Every structure is written in structure tokens, then in C-alpha cells.
Amino acid sequence: MNIGIVGGGITGLVLAQRLSHQGHIVTVFDNNNQLGGLTTYHDYGLFTWDRFYHVILPSDTHLINFIRDIGLGDKLRWHRSLTGFYDNKKFYSISNAIEFLRFPLFGLIGKIRLAFTLLYGSRLNDWRRLEKILVEDWLLKLGGRSTYEKLWKPLLLSKLGENYKRISAVFIWAYIKRLFSARDSSLNKEQLGYVSGGYKTVFDHIEKLIYAAGGHIHTGVSVEYISPHPGGGMWVEYQGKKEHFDKVIFTGPVNILEQVTANELVKVSDTSETVEYLGVICMVLITRKALIPYYVVNIADRSIPFTGVIGMSNLVSLQETAGYHMTFLPKYILSTDALLKQPDEELRQVFFQGIRLMFPELKEDDIVAAHINRAIKVQPLQVLNYSSLVPKVSTKNDDFFVVNTSQLVNDSVNNNAVVRQVDEFLKKSTLLNS
């Protein structure tokens, strides 16, 4: 079949590769100039790497299998990672059991209750019950007041600001469930992975596979209208052209879906509340020396204007980054926050205030470059009963399908969840049988 895919993010590209491999001719449309969506790459001048920080966990079996399926298994790299914590102008390492037991911010009982929270959360599967419980109430019940005030609350504030008060326990459960698996208890260390060359390697390879199978990719192109063809299939209109496809799969946001599709194609349920999203501003600092020995530092100090420090070069080989060190400094805020529209230079000033506080020994000569990347919609705010707020999309035509990340109601938005969603869609869909 001739299949049109609207959206060239990770969802659209995995769909395109899977369908091409099955013998279909696919055409991908994306309004950005380069593929990948939130997983796309950035030219840092000295090298090219991911625009935002991404990591592969040992439990990301759907993503790992996809990378192997497309012939890039030999590009997977695994490395031990360390975890840090920053509070009151001090760094603490919590990378193994001994360091965890020595962690001075709360006592032995607090540590036992924290360990119980992590273990319980990682084994819990009934996420629908957690949708009805505020994250604060759940963490207080499991871990106690001391652990909550000194660890969980600062981290929730750094991730969500005051919005944490409205968030359900699903938010933290999804992270515990995924991140807990990164630790190999038998080796008492964490193993994290990446693809050599970053996600650009993955997208370039998928692009080659699609073209080799007779498909097409249109970047910098906005789809203007999708409507049913009287004789079957779909019309897709873009840049003054009109192209016929046997099937069309839409992978973009619901608000765009409603703008570009004919009324008779889809039904979107009305909800009393709108879904709110988190955006991110991420400074990427390129330096001549490492800022930290950790892959990730969780920040509990509210005087720091970013929400974490990701020492990417403590995971990724320096050969990938021309011998320079790469550190990501993200700040998560509501997608409506005016900060997202501030000029890069103003944001640099704000971020550098925090950098000077955390790293007073860092000299100006050590800094090679500071890039500001931003995204308006990174993930939805999982408020109480979030799954009931998500607009339900039903397609009213056998030749039109919708697959997007708004459907991930019980998971954080990550690439493994996206690949799993695509594979489940293709398994249960009538797409190939009609």
C-alpha cells in the first residue's frame, strides 16, 4: 500500500520504518527542517549531538530491539553511570548502597523508607488507583515526612514548580518504574546506554531505509488538509499539491489534528478541562573540562535556576564530542510560561548565575560555548484523573489512523514508550488487513 505519515518525530519514523520493512511505500511529512521532533539533533559547531538529553536504559527493550532491527545494534554503547545530589552548596554521591547509607540529609529510618518507596513503586502495576492520589500524599504515606521534605519535595519543585501540588502519584511512579531498572543490583552499579553518533545516526539510517524501499520524506512541509477520497483512501494537501494515499497515519498533537482534518474523519471528545503541558529550556554547556563526575545531579537547592545537571560526557565518549565535555542544564516550566519566549542572551545570564553558584572554580577560559535549546510541549502535566482529561480521539474512516504521545496516559514520554506504542498499534490495527 501507499501510506502517508504525518509527523517526522520518533513516532512517525518508527512507523515509517516498520511499514517500509513490511513492503509498503511510505511518505513522511514533517513541518520542521530536520527529522526527529523532541529527539532531534543539534549542530554545536565542533560536533553534532542530540538537542536534548536522552539515555537508553537496560529495560528499554522495545527501543533496543528497534535499534537492532534496523541494523544499528553494533552502535549501542553501555557505560557505568554515577548519580549525584546537590543541596546547600554541597555535592553528594549516591551511586551505590554504601554511599546511600552514608547520605547525611536524613537518617537510617528515612533511608529504609525511601528504599521501600522505590521497591514498592517499581513493582506496582495498578496505575489507575494512583491517578486518584496526589503525589505528595502518596510519598508521605510511603516514605514519611523527613524523606519527603528533604528529598522528594525539592525534586518535585525543581521538576514542576508549584504545579507539583496538583500532580497525581502516576507522575513519580512512572519515573520510579523506568529508572529503577537501570540499576543492576548484582553488580551494584547503573548501566546506561546511547547510540554512537547520537540520534542523528538513527534518523539518518531510517531515512536511507525508507528511500531504499521506494518511500519519500518531505521536511519543512506543513500538511494543510486531510480528507477522504470518494473512491477510497485519503487526500493529503500540502504546498498547493494534492496527493492520494491508500492509508494515512497522523502522529501530531490533537489540536493540530483538529485543524487539518475533514470533520467526517475524526471525533475528538470534549473534556471539561484542557491538558496542560510542561515545556523546557535547556542550556547545553560545552567546556574543556568536566563539571561533575556524575551522569545526573538532582538539585534540591531552590536558589539554582535550573532543575538538574546532566553530565553527558560522563556517559558519552569524548571521541563523540571532539574531546570536549557536554553538560545539559534543563529548566522545566509550564508551556505557557513567558520565560520560554525570553531571548537567548537573557536566559544565558539567568543560567550562568546558577553555574557560578554551583561551580565557583569554573573559569571563563574553560567554557567553549553555551547553547540555549527550548521546546514548548515536552510532556503533559499528569494531574489527578489525567487519563479522563485526555481528549479521546476516534477515527471514523477505515483508511485514517491517529497515533500520538497524548495516548501515553500511564507512562512518561520516552522513546521506549513510543516504540512500544507503535508496535502495539501495528499489532492490533486493521491497517494491514483491510
C-alpha positions in Angstrom: 0.0 0.0 0.0 0.9 3.6 -0.4 0.8 5.1 3.1 1.2 8.8 4.2 2.6 9.5 7.6 2.1 13.0 9.0 4.8 13.8 11.5 8.5 13.0 11.4 9.2 12.7 15.1 10.2 9.4 16.7 6.6 8.1 16.4 6.3 8.8 12.7 9.8 7.5 11.9 9.4 4.2 13.7 6.0 3.7 11.9 7.6 4.5 8.6 10.5 2.1 9.1 8.2 -0.7 10.3 5.8 -0.3 7.4 8.6 0.1 4.8 10.1 -3.2 6.1 6.7 -4.9 5.5 6.8 -3.8 1.9 4.6 -0.7 1.9 5.6 2.6 0.2 5.6 5.4 2.8 5.8 9.1 2.5 6.6 11.1 5.7 5.6 14.8 6.1 7.2 17.0 8.7 6.9 20.7 9.1 10.4 21.0 10.7 13.5 21.2 8.6 15.1 18.2 10.2 13.6 14.9 11.4 13.2 13.7 15.0 10.9 16.1 16.8 11.9 16.3 20.5 14.6 13.7 19.8 16.2 15.6 17.1 19.9 16.7 16.9 21.8 20.0 17.0 24.9 21.3 15.4 27.1 22.5 18.3 29.8 23.8 15.9 32.5 21.4 17.0 30.3 18.3 16.7 26.7 17.3 16.3 24.7 15.7 19.1 21.1 15.4 20.5 19.4 18.7 21.1 18.1 17.5 24.5 19.5 14.8 26.7 18.5 11.2 26.1 19.6 7.9 27.6 18.8 4.3 27.0 18.1 2.0 30.0 18.7 -1.7 30.0 15.0 -2.2 30.4 14.2 -0.2 27.3 13.7 -3.5 25.4 11.3 -2.1 22.7 13.8 0.7 21.8 16.8 -1.6 22.0 15.1 -4.2 19.8 14.2 -1.5 17.3 17.8 -0.2 17.1 18.9 -3.8 16.5 16.2 -4.5 14.0 17.3 -1.6 11.8 20.9 -2.8 11.8 22.4 -0.4 14.4 22.9 -2.9 17.2 26.7 -2.6 16.9 26.3 1.2 17.6 24.9 0.7 21.0 27.3 1.7 23.8 26.9 1.0 27.5 28.6 2.7 30.4 28.5 2.7 34.2 27.0 5.9 35.5 27.1 7.8 38.8 24.3 9.7 40.5 24.8 12.9 42.5 22.7 15.2 44.7 23.2 18.9 45.4 21.9 20.8 48.3 23.1 23.8 50.3 26.2 24.3 48.2 27.4 20.7 48.6 27.5 17.7 46.2 26.8 14.2 47.5 27.4 11.0 45.6 24.6 8.4 45.9 25.8 5.9 43.3 25.9 2.7 45.4 24.5 1.2 48.6 27.3 2.4 50.8 27.1 6.0 49.6 23.4 5.9 50.0 23.7 4.7 53.7 26.1 7.5 54.4 23.9 10.1 52.8 23.7 12.7 55.6 20.4 14.6 54.7 18.2 12.1 56.5 18.6 9.2 59.0 18.6 5.4 58.7 14.8 5.1 59.2 14.3 7.7 56.3 16.7 5.7 54.1 14.8 2.4 54.8 11.5 4.1 54.0 13.0 5.6 50.8 14.3 2.2 49.7 10.8 0.7 50.4 9.2 3.5 48.3 11.5 2.8 45.4 11.0 -1.0 45.6 7.2 -0.8 46.1 6.8 1.7 43.3 8.9 -0.4 40.9 6.7 -3.4 41.5 3.3 -1.7 41.5 1.3 -2.1 38.3 -2.2 -0.7 39.2 -1.6 2.8 37.9 -5.3 3.7 37.7 -5.5 3.7 41.5 -2.5 6.1 41.7 -4.3 8.6 39.4 -6.7 9.4 42.2 -3.9 10.1 44.8 -1.9 13.3 45.0 1.9 12.6 44.6 2.6 14.4 47.9 0.1 12.2 49.8 1.5 9.0 48.3 5.1 9.9 49.0 4.3 11.0 52.6 2.5 7.8 53.3 5.2 5.5 51.9 8.4 7.4 52.9 7.5 9.7 55.8 7.7 13.4 56.4 11.5 13.6 56.7 12.3 11.9 53.5 9.6 13.8 51.7 10.7 17.3 52.9 14.4 16.7 52.3 14.4 14.7 49.1 11.1 14.3 47.3 9.6 17.8 47.7 12.7 19.7 46.5 12.9 17.4 43.5 9.2 17.8 42.7 9.6 21.6 43.0 12.6 21.5 40.7 10.7 19.4 38.1 7.3 21.0 38.3 7.5 24.2 40.4 4.3 24.8 42.5 2.4 22.7 40.0 3.5 19.6 42.0 0.6 20.2 44.4 -1.8 19.2 41.6 0.0 16.2 40.3 -1.1 12.6 40.8 1.2 9.8 42.0 1.4 8.4 38.5 4.0 11.1 37.7 6.6 9.8 40.1 5.6 6.1 39.8 6.3 6.2 36.0 9.8 7.5 36.7 10.5 5.1 39.5 9.3 2.2 37.4 11.5 3.1 34.5 14.7 4.4 36.3 14.7 1.6 38.9 15.6 -0.9 36.2 18.8 1.0 35.3 20.4 -0.3 38.4 22.0 -3.8 38.1 21.7 -5.0 41.7 24.0 -7.9 41.2 26.8 -5.6 40.1 25.7 -2.7 42.4 26.0 -0.2 39.6 24.0 1.6 37.0 24.4 0.8 33.3 23.1 3.4 30.8 23.4 3.4 27.1 23.4 5.6 23.9 23.8 5.2 20.2 27.2 6.2 18.8 26.7 9.4 16.9 23.5 10.2 18.9 20.0 10.0 17.5 21.2 11.6 14.2 22.8 8.2 13.5 19.4 6.6 14.0 17.4 9.1 11.9 19.9 9.2 9.0 19.8 5.4 8.9 16.0 5.3 8.9 15.9 7.9 6.1 18.2 5.7 4.0 16.0 2.6 4.6 12.8 4.5 3.7 14.3 5.8 0.4 15.8 2.3 -0.4 12.3 0.9 0.0 10.9 3.4 -2.5 9.5 5.9 0.1 9.8 9.6 0.4 10.4 12.2 3.1 9.3 15.8 2.9 10.8 18.1 5.6 9.8 21.8 6.0 6.4 20.9 4.7 3.1 21.6 6.5 0.2 19.3 5.7 -2.8 21.7 5.2 -5.7 19.3 4.8 -6.6 15.6 5.0 -9.8 14.4 3.6 -11.4 11.1 2.4 -11.1 10.2 -1.3 -14.5 9.3 -2.8 -13.0 6.1 -4.3 -11.3 5.0 -1.1 -8.1 6.2 0.6 -7.1 9.7 1.6 -6.3 13.0 0.0 -3.4 14.9 1.6 -2.9 18.5 0.6 0.3 20.4 1.1 2.1 23.3 -0.6 -0.6 23.6 -3.3 -0.4 19.9 -4.1 -2.8 17.1 -3.5 -1.7 13.5 -3.2 -3.6 10.3 -2.8 -2.7 7.6 -0.3 -4.3 4.3 0.5 -3.9 5.0 4.2 -2.8 8.0 6.3 -1.5 7.9 9.9 -1.4 11.1 11.8 1.2 11.4 14.6 1.0 15.1 15.7 -0.8 16.8 18.6 -4.6 16.7 18.9 -5.0 20.4 18.4 -3.2 20.2 15.0 -5.2 17.1 14.1 -8.5 19.1 14.5 -7.2 21.9 12.3 -6.1 19.9 9.3 -8.6 17.0 9.1 -12.1 17.0 7.5 -14.9 16.8 10.1 -16.0 13.4 8.9 -12.6 11.8 9.6 -12.3 12.1 13.4 -14.2 12.7 16.5 -12.5 14.3 19.5 -14.3 14.1 22.8 -15.0 17.3 24.7 -13.4 17.4 28.2 -14.2 19.9 30.9 -10.5 20.7 31.4 -7.7 21.2 29.0 -4.5 19.2 29.2 -1.6 21.4 30.4 2.0 20.8 29.3 5.5 21.3 30.6 8.0 23.0 28.4 11.7 23.1 28.8 14.6 25.5 28.4 17.9 23.6 28.2 21.3 25.2 28.2 24.0 23.0 26.7 27.4 24.0 28.0 30.5 22.9 26.1 33.6 23.0 28.2 37.3 22.0 28.2 37.0 20.1 31.5 34.2 18.1 33.2 32.0 20.0 35.6 30.9 16.9 37.6 31.8 13.2 37.8 28.1 12.2 37.6 25.8 11.5 34.7 23.0 13.2 36.7 22.9 15.5 39.6 19.5 16.1 41.2 19.2 19.6 42.7 17.4 20.3 45.9 18.7 23.9 46.3 16.0 26.3 45.2 18.4 29.1 44.5 19.6 27.3 41.4 17.6 28.4 38.3 17.8 25.0 36.5 16.3 21.7 37.6 19.3 19.3 37.2 22.8 18.9 35.8 23.3 16.2 33.2 27.0 15.3 32.7 26.5 13.8 29.2 30.3 13.3 28.8 30.3 11.1 31.8 28.3 8.7 29.7 29.2 9.5 26.1 32.8 9.0 24.9 34.7 12.2 24.4 35.5 10.9 20.9 31.9 11.6 20.1 32.2 15.3 21.1 35.7 16.2 19.6 37.3 15.9 23.0 35.1 18.5 24.7 32.7 18.0 27.7 29.0 18.4 27.2 26.7 19.3 30.1 22.9 19.8 29.9 21.2 22.2 32.3 17.4 21.8 31.9 14.7 24.0 33.5 11.1 22.7 33.2 8.2 25.2 33.3 4.6 25.4 32.1 4.4 25.7 28.4 2.6 29.0 28.9 5.4 30.5 30.9 6.8 33.8 29.4 10.3 32.6 30.2 10.1 30.3 27.2 10.0 33.3 24.9 12.8 35.2 26.5 15.9 36.0 24.3 18.8 33.5 24.5 21.1 36.2 25.9 18.8 36.9 28.8 18.4 33.2 29.5 22.2 32.7 29.5 22.5 35.4 32.2 20.0 33.6 34.4 21.6 30.2 33.9 25.1 31.5 34.4 24.1 32.9 37.8 23.4 29.3 38.8 26.5 27.9 37.2 28.7 30.4 39.2 26.9 29.3 42.4 27.4 25.6 41.8 30.8 25.7 40.1 32.7 28.7 41.5 36.0 27.2 40.3 34.9 27.1 36.7 37.0 29.7 34.7 35.8 31.6 31.7 38.5 30.1 29.6 37.1 26.7 30.4 33.8 27.5 28.6 33.9 26.9 24.8 30.2 27.6 24.1 26.7 27.8 25.7 23.7 26.9 23.5 20.1 27.6 24.5 17.6 25.0 23.2 13.9 25.1 24.1 10.7 23.1 23.5 7.2 24.3 24.2 5.5 21.0 24.8 7.6 18.3 26.3 5.1 16.3 28.4 1.6 16.7 29.8 1.0 17.6 33.5 -0.4 14.4 35.0 -2.9 15.9 37.3 -5.5 13.9 39.2 -7.5 11.6 36.9 -5.4 12.7 34.0 -6.5 9.9 31.7 -10.1 11.2 31.8 -8.9 14.6 30.7 -7.1 13.5 27.6 -9.3 14.0 24.6 -10.5 10.7 23.2 -9.8 10.5 19.5 -11.8 8.1 17.4 -11.3 7.8 13.7 -14.4 7.5 11.5 -12.7 6.2 8.4 -11.0 2.8 7.9 -8.2 4.5 6.0 -7.2 7.1 8.6 -5.4 6.4 11.9 -4.0 8.5 14.8 -1.0 7.5 16.9 0.5 10.2 19.2 2.0 10.6 22.6 -1.2 12.1 24.2 -2.3 8.4 24.3 0.5 7.6 26.8 -1.6 8.1 29.9 0.4 5.8 32.3 3.9 6.4 31.2 6.4 9.3 31.0 7.1 10.4 27.4 10.2 8.5 26.4 11.5 6.8 23.3 11.0 3.3 24.6 7.3 4.0 25.4 6.9 5.4 21.9 8.4 2.4 20.1 6.2 0.1 22.3 3.1 2.2 21.4 3.9 1.9 17.6 4.5 -1.8 17.8 1.2 -2.4 19.8 -0.7 -0.2 17.3 0.6 -2.2 14.3 -0.2 -5.5 16.0 -3.8 -4.7 16.8 -4.6 -2.4 14.0 -6.6 -3.4 10.9 -4.2 -1.3 8.8 -2.6 -4.2 7.1 -5.7 -6.4 6.9 -8.0 -4.0 5.1 
